[in-house]
Amino acid sequence: MTTTTVAPPSGATPVDLVRGFLTGGVIGVSLTAFIVGCALGKAPLIVGALALLAVYGLLFFLAGAPRRAREAALAPRTALALIEDMEAKQGEETDVPVRFELTVAPEDAPAFRIRFSEAVHASELPDYRPGRVLVVQYPPDRPWRVRIVKRPTPAWEQRAAGAAIDSAPGPAVAGDRAEGCAWGFVTLLGLLLGAAAVVLFFRAELFGGSADAQPAPPERSVSVTSSGTSTSVVITSVSGTVSFGPGRSMLDRGALREAVESLSRGVDGGGDGGGDGGGGGDGKQALTAVVREQLLTVVFSPAGVDAPAFDPRSLPFDRVPALVEEARTTLGVDSPQTWQLSAERLTGALTIRVSVAGSGGSASLEADGQGVVVRRSPAR
């Protein structure tokens, strides 16, 4: 009898490793996102986790369809095989995993020796003693995928009953494909990385709050429409902004004072805290105040921080239009297009700086807290 050596099944290929990593990552992301969605009460996250798992499963199925079609197109080959050795694992299960070692003798090909595992019903174990001839089937292009035919046709059953097969020389080829540690490692790595990515993305919501933590002050936004113009006031714990709509400027008479006082009222709780400054109370100190044509921005001094600050209501409101006009006309800037006023107290005394820019460059001037110009930087 002619014998041959069957090439053993290959281990995990690079494609298998990539597929394992992606599978682990999708499982990790989906499972963790589902748990996080339940914990945070986010229905879209729960639905997204289930949808991701379903879409990946569909893509995985479609990607393997061509291979399954090719395998289905090849009719399995039937042959006789001699049981060289068998080892049943102990257990209480009805189907017992059995380790077989067979000599497979195809009719039109050399015999080969194979070792594989297959489940056998406990009551049928005596029928698979060494030396018995069986009927097996395997794909022509993958002979290591041998499987025992439990119910062969009468013709093959008769041939097996009267056949005599010589043992093929070893060693036997392991028919069970071993993916190896690499495949398991990359799959586990993908799962852990996917889970960690979801937890890190939602870490603020999951771990940011505590029972003793004080909630951050909410952002308050007020929009007022008057005489065809609109004013938007937005106040947070660290800043406040007032923006005018078309047709109104911070240089209009009383406009800047009104904008600053609207921020002071918002910081003081809507003006019901009393006080006599028109600002509804003592007011919150500011680090900087920046004024543009239709926008006022004030950065408040953080609570408990000792930094040079000032009351924005102390600005010389009546002098601001004149300072801007002086910067536009006396500093040598041709066709001034934009202007900006900034106020700060970093040097000790309140300093007001007005900058203008246009086609002729940019220039600025500085004034004190009373609006008196103390320094000019003309365009060059």
Number of C-alpha atoms within 10 A of each C-alpha: 9 10 17 13 16 18 12 16 17 9 14 18 12 10 9 16 18 16 16 23 23 19 22 24 24 22 23 26 25 26 20 22 25 21 15 20 19 13 10 13 11 13 12 11 18 20 14 15 23 15 13 15 18 13 11 15 14 11 12 13 12 12 11 10 12 11 11 12 10 9 15 11 9 11 11 17 15 22 22 25 31 25 20 19 16 18 13 16 11 9 10 8 9 11 15 19 18 19 16 20 23 29 26 30 25 16 11 7 12 15 25 25 27 27 21 20 18 15 14 17 12 15 10 10 14 8 9 16 13 16 15 18 24 25 23 23 20 18 17 14 11 15 20 23 18 25 16 19 17 10 9 15 10 9 8 17 16 11 14 20 12 8 13 14 18 13 20 23 13 13 11 18 19 19 22 16 14 12 15 10 11 15 21 16 15 21 24 19 18 23 24 17 18 24 21 16 16 18 18 12 10 15 13 10 12 14 10 9 12 9 5 6 8 8 8 8 10 9 12 13 14 12 12 11 11 7 5 9 12 15 18 16 19 18 22 17 16 14 20 25 22 25 21 22 15 11 9 16 16 22 20 11 12 11 16 24 19 17 22 24 20 24 27 27 20 23 23 18 13 14 17 12 12 12 12 8 12 16 25 21 19 17 21 22 20 24 21 21 23 18 21 17 16 18 19 23 21 23 19 22 20 15 10 6 7 8 13 17 20 23 18 24 22 12 22 15 19 15 13 19 15 13 21 20 14 15 27 25 13 13 19 17 22 15 14 18 13 13 20 17 21 18 24 21 17 14 8 10 13 20 19 26 22 25 21 25 20 15 10 14 15 23 23 23 22 21 19 17 16 15 20 13 15 11 12 16 14 17 16 10
